[in-house]
Amino acid sequence: MEYKRRDYFITFTMLGLSAAALMAYQYAGALLFGLAETWAKSQETGVFRWFSWLFDSPWTAVLVKYLFVIGGAYPIIALLLCRIPKFKGKLQPLSLAAFLLCLIAAMGTGNVFNLLGNLVNAFFSAFNGRTIEEMNPAAEMMMDMTPSMVIYACFLGPFMEELLFRGMILKRARRFGDRTAVAFTAVLFGLMHGNLLQFFYAASIGLILGYVAVRTSSIRYTVLMHMAINSFSTVMVAGQELVAAALGDLAAVPYSMAFLAFLVFMTAGGAMVLWRFGPIWYRQVTAHNGEKSPWKKYVYWNPGFLLFLGLCLLEMIVYLF
């Protein structure tokens, strides 16, 4: 089917607006969370006094916060996208071997671009007087390693992100070609993190996750893969802190060296997987990219995406300076 300029323009404007809604809602969600937290803590007696526990408990506090700050945007996004048709692909299984190959490729690629992001942040750090950790919100999150933060980082966060990017957005972008959909959602996914370090890291991983999503026409594998990637990072940081707290800083050195060796192994493995299978994966995605169209520039050149880009760049500048 040949799509017209109007099809590209309206579809990708709405997809961009849905991502922009997620970014913009965070401020309204934070305000609502603050109001709800104040109300809950005022209920010292009565039927609603247990609400205060939800906001204070290390097992639930972070989960409640992110359900307010991020989760509240999902009904809005669903309304924005309800009139945009989905691409209904045939569900395909993914073997364990293929899953592991894609996971290794994603982690290896992510390690390389994580290093690139750190180098970029180090460059800006020389001029703005801020540390690399201060320019990376993920580092701030990892400093608060409560049980609810672990649950969010390893399970709830990956599920919500995959539901939006590889589910709600990619399934609607696939009508215009798999390569277009994979690249578009990877860019959105990278920008959504709002800082240079995670942009490079998340966008590169997003390409692999997007490939898995179009290959299987399902997000169940990408959710598991995303959970595995986040869990590795969480275990690396939390484990180091636990070892240092229990046995001292010197005891944490072998732990850190072991994880560094594993990172090198995964990076080398990711490079080998991409060398061997990358061209095949690219051809598979390109084979379903549809016919060339003069209107594909509207994938990015539309008000929705430009608004989202502006919001993300503003947040990046805030973290840099």
N, C-alpha and C positions, 0 to 999 in steps of 0.2 A: 504494500500500500504506500502510495506517495503522499507524504504529508506536506501541507502548505505552511507558509510563513506564520499564519495565524495559529496553527497547531503548535509549532515550536514556541512561539512567543507566549501564548497563554499557559501552556503546560509548564514551561520552565520558570515563568514568572511566579506561578503558584507554588512550585517546588522550592524556589528561592525564598518566597515569603514564608513558607512553613519552617524553613531553617532559621529565618530571621525572627519568627515568632518565638522560637525556642530561646534565642539569645536575648530578645527584648523582655520576655516574660520573666527571666531570672530576677530582674529588679523588682517587678511586681510580686513575684513569688517570695522573695526575701522579705518584703514588707509584710505580706500576709503571714509569713512564718513568724516574724517578730510579734505581730499582734496576737497570733494564736498562742505563742509561747507565753506572752504576758498574761493572757486570759487564763491559760491552763495553770500557771503557777499561782494564780490568785484563788484557785479553787482548793483551798486547804481542807475544806470539809464538804460533805454533800455527795451527791451521786457522781459528780464529774471529777472528784479529787484524783482518780487514777490517771487522768490525762497528764497531770504534772509528771508522773513517773515516765511516761512516754518521751517527754522532752528532756528528761534528766538522765535516764538510764544509759550506760555505755553500750547496751545491746540494741537500743532503739533510737537514740537521739539523732544520729547522722541520717538514718533511714527516713525519719520523719522530716528532717530538714530538706533532704533532696526530693522527697515526694512533693513538698510544697514548692521548692524552687524550680524544679524541672518537670516533675510529673504533672503539675497543673497545666502545662502548656500542651499536653497531648490531646485533650479534647478540642482545643482551639485548632491544632494542626489537622485533626481528623475532619473538622468542619471545612477547613480551607481546601482539603484534598478530596472531599467526598464526590465532587463532580468530575474529577480527573480519572479516566479509565485506567485500570491496571493491565499489565501484560500477564496473561495466564499461561505460564510455561508448564511443561510436563515435569512432574516431580521425578528426580533422578537420585538414586542412592550414591553415596560417596564411600568407597572402601576405606578401611582403616589405614591402609598403606598410603592412599592418596591424601587422606586427611592429615597424616603425619608429615608427608612431604610438603603440603601447603603450610602447615604450622611451622615447620622448620624454615621454609622460605620467608614467611611473614616475620618470624622472630629475627632471622638473620638480616633481612632488609631493614627491619626496625632498628636493630643495633647500629647499623651503618649510618642511618639517617639521624639517630639519636646522637651519635658522635658529631655529625655535621651540625646539628642544632646546638650542641654544647659549644662548638667552635664559634658559631655565629654569636651566641650569647656572650662568650668570652671576649669577643671583639667589642661588643657594645659595653661590656662591663668595664673595659679599660677607659671608657669615656664618661659613663654615667655614675660611676662609684657604687654600683649595686653588685651584689654577688650573683652568681649563676642561679643559686637556690631561690633568691628573691624574685628572679624573673621567670620562675617555673612554678605555677600554682600546684602542680602535682607534688612537688617537694613539700609544700605547705600541708597538703592533705596527708602525706605519709608521716608527718610529724605527729599527727593525732591518730595513732594506730589503735583505736578502740575496737571492740568486737563489731560494732555497727559499721565502722568505717571499712573493716575487712570485708564484711558482708556486702556493702555497697560496691567497693572497688572490684571485688572478685566475681560478684554474681548479679546484683541488681543493676548496677551501672552498665555493664556489657549488654545485658538483656535489653535495657531501655534504648541504648544507642543503636543496637542492631535492629530493633523493632522500627526505629525511625529511618535510619539511613539505608540499610539493606532490605528493609521491609517496605515501609510506606513510600519512601522516595524512589528507591531503585526500581521497584516493580512498576512504577508509573513512567519512569524514564526509559525503561527497556523497549517501549514501543518504537523508539527512535534509534534503536541499535544497542547491542550489548556493550560494545566498546565505549560508546557515548555515555551509557548509564554508569558503567564502572568508573570511568574517569571523573564524571561529574560528581558522583557520590563520594569518591575519594577526596576530591578537592573540598567539598562541603565538610566532610568529616575532619579533615586536617584543620580547616579554618575555624571550625566550631570550638576547638580547644583554646583559641584565643591567645596563643603565645607562639613565638618562633620555634622554640625547642620542640614542642609537641606537634606543631604543624607538619614539619618534615617527617617526624616519626609516625604520626597518625595517618597522614596521607599515603605514605608508602605501604603501611599495613593495610589501609583501606583498599588499595588496588588488589591485594591478594584476597581479602575478604569479599570484595565485589566479584572477583572471578569465581570464587566458590559459590556465591549466591546465584550467579547466572548459570553456572554449570549444573546446579542441583535444583534451581527454582524454589529454594527453601532457605530460611534463615536458621534452621536448627543447627546446622553445622557451623555457621559463622558465629552463632551465639556461644557454642562450646569452644570454638577456637579463640574468640575474644576473651572468654573467661579464663582460658588457659594462659594466655599472654599476660593478662592483668594479674592473675594469681602468681605467676612467676615473679613479676616485679614486686608484688606485695610481700611474698615470702622472702625475697632477697633483702628487702629493707627491714621488715619486721624481725626476721631471724637474726640479722646482724645486731639489732638493738637488744633483743632478748639475750643473746649470747654475751654481749658487752655488759648488760645489766647484771647477769647472773655470775659471770666468771671474770669480768674485767675487760678493758679495752684490748689488752694483748691477746686474749683468747679469741677475740673477734677477727684478728688478722688472718688466721688460717681459713676461717669461714669466708671472709671476703675474697681470699685468693682462690678458693674453690669455685666461688661463683664467677670470678673473673675468668677462670679457665673454662667454665661452662659457656660463658658469653662468647669467648673466642671460638670454642667448638661449634656453637650454634651459628655464629657468623660465617665461619668457613663452610659449614654444612649448608646454610642458606645460599651461599654463592654457588656451591656445586649443584644444588637442586635447580636454581634459576638457570644456570648454564646448560643443564641437561633438559629441563622441561619448560623453561621460560618461553622459548620460541613456539613450542607446541601450544601452550596455554594462550599465547598471544594470537596465534592463528585461529584457535577455537573461538575466542571472543570476537575477533575481526570478521570471521565467517558469518556472524549473525549481526553485523553492524548496519545492515540495510544499504540502500543505494546512496550514492553521493548526493548531497542536497546543498543548494546555495543558502539554505536557511539555517544550517547548523550553527552559524555564528550566534544565533539567538539563544543557544543553550546557556551562554554566559552573558550575552549582551541583552539584558532585560532588567526591568526595575526590581524584581524580586531578588535576583542574585546580587545586583549591585548594592541594594540595601543591606543584604546579609554581609557582603564583602566589607562595606563601610563600617558596620557594627563590629566585625571581627578585627579589622585593622585598628579601629579605635581602642579596642581592648588590648591588642598587641602593643600599641604605643604606650598605654598605661603601664603595662608590665615592664616595658623597656626603660621607661623614664619616671 
